[in-house]
């Protein structure tokens, strides 16, 4: 049974990553399908207690990353994808999932900025953003689609790789 679950979630993840890379969007239908499947798995394995635990696990990335989403630094689909994987994990594993996804995403972002010769420009933009927010006491989006996606990464891939690290026994 575990291999079927593994194949299912890997298939869903591959399609989601492909959509995120190609369109910079994560399809709600796939995430909802994955999340409902994950809840069914938790229900079958642990009963209602498993579902309650799944909701608690799901609230961790939602609570931690919603402010980051409001600033335009992460997409809603990325948070929903993290919530989908969180349903399958306990709360401690969710923290590892977030840590490794952010670490992998950071490395990828740095490599991408170096490749695009935009490292200095991006860090200057970040500095100006933070100084501007502090000076104006005004909240504005860090990124808008009008800026283009040249220096952004499809975060679904680091999220998926982080979950693969879990499956491999890393956490």
Secondary structure, DSSP 8 states (H G I E B T S, - for coil): -HHHHHHHHHHHHHHHHHHHHHHS---HHHHHHHHHHHHHHHHHHHHHHHHHHHHHHHHHHHHHHHHHHHTTSS-HHHHHHHHHHHHTS-HHHHHHHHHHHHHHHHHHHHHHHHHTT-HHHHHHHHHHHHHHHHHHT----S--GGG-STT---THHHHHHHHHHHHTT--
